[in-house]
Each structure stands twice: as structure tokens, then as C-alpha cells.
Amino acid sequence: MWRLSILTIAFLALAAVSLLPASVMAHEEREVGNYVFEIGWAVEPAVSGTPNSLFLKIENMESKKLFRQK
């Protein structure tokens, strides 16, 4: 009987963990010619149903001029 209880608790714990939202906190960065683009979410981690916006950074590698949009 105790073995069934331990298995039940382990299964419920695993099920609860698998239902948690996975969070990914990373911006993607790409080099295109003389520019470096960085894009991601302004508020991380992004959660479904909550307001958010785009984070965009563009940097000119020659002049080191930075353009940022939040």
C-alpha cells in the first residue's frame, strides 16, 4: 500500500512540474553586413495573456551608432 502512495505522489509531482510554463529568456542576435540586430520581448519571460512589446536594437558596427526601440 505504501508503495502505491509513493508512486502516486511521484506521478502527481511530475504532472505538476510538466504543467508549469516553460520560460525562455533570450534575445536573438544576428549580424547583417555592418549591422547587428538584437530582437526579443521587452518583458521576459513572456507570459500568455499579459501585455508585452517588442525589443529591437540595431547597431552599426562601423560608426558604433546605436538605435534602440522598446
VMD Tcl script that draws the C-alpha trace (Angstrom):
set ca {
  {0.00 0.00 0.00}
  {2.78 2.46 0.86}
  {4.42 1.69 -2.48}
  {1.27 2.77 -4.32}
  {1.21 6.02 -2.30}
  {4.83 6.82 -3.19}
  {4.17 6.14 -6.87}
  {1.04 8.28 -6.77}
  {2.91 11.18 -5.14}
  {5.76 10.89 -7.65}
  {3.32 10.85 -10.57}
  {1.43 13.89 -9.26}
  {4.68 15.80 -8.69}
  {5.84 15.02 -12.22}
  {2.47 16.05 -13.65}
  {2.53 19.34 -11.72}
  {6.04 20.19 -12.94}
  {5.16 19.39 -16.55}
  {2.19 21.79 -16.40}
  {4.33 24.77 -15.39}
  {5.00 27.21 -18.21}
  {8.48 26.92 -19.66}
  {10.35 30.19 -19.63}
  {12.94 31.12 -22.18}
  {14.87 34.27 -21.56}
  {16.97 35.10 -24.56}
  {17.26 37.70 -27.25}
  {18.25 36.63 -30.73}
  {21.22 38.45 -32.23}
  {22.14 38.46 -35.94}
  {24.87 40.17 -37.93}
  {23.82 41.51 -41.34}
  {26.58 43.36 -43.17}
  {27.79 46.20 -40.93}
  {24.76 45.93 -38.63}
  {23.96 43.80 -35.59}
  {20.26 43.23 -34.91}
  {19.04 42.10 -31.49}
  {15.38 41.19 -31.09}
  {13.30 39.79 -28.24}
  {10.50 40.56 -25.82}
  {10.64 43.77 -23.75}
  {9.29 41.90 -20.70}
  {10.76 38.45 -20.19}
  {9.70 35.81 -19.69}
  {6.72 36.39 -21.95}
  {3.50 35.11 -20.35}
  {0.36 34.34 -22.29}
  {-2.44 36.84 -21.67}
  {-0.23 39.67 -20.36}
  {0.71 42.77 -22.35}
  {4.19 42.82 -23.84}
  {6.11 44.58 -26.57}
  {8.97 44.05 -28.96}
  {12.59 44.84 -28.04}
  {14.68 45.78 -31.08}
  {18.28 47.02 -31.07}
  {20.20 47.86 -34.24}
  {23.88 48.74 -34.02}
  {26.08 49.99 -36.85}
  {29.44 48.28 -36.30}
  {31.41 50.88 -38.31}
  {30.16 54.03 -36.59}
  {29.11 52.30 -33.34}
  {25.85 54.23 -33.63}
  {23.06 52.56 -31.68}
  {19.35 52.52 -32.50}
  {17.04 51.11 -29.84}
  {13.28 50.58 -29.78}
  {11.33 49.31 -26.78}
}
mol new
graphics top color blue
foreach p $ca { graphics top sphere $p radius 0.5 }
foreach p [lrange $ca 0 end-1] q [lrange $ca 1 end] { graphics top cylinder $p $q radius 0.2 }
display resetview
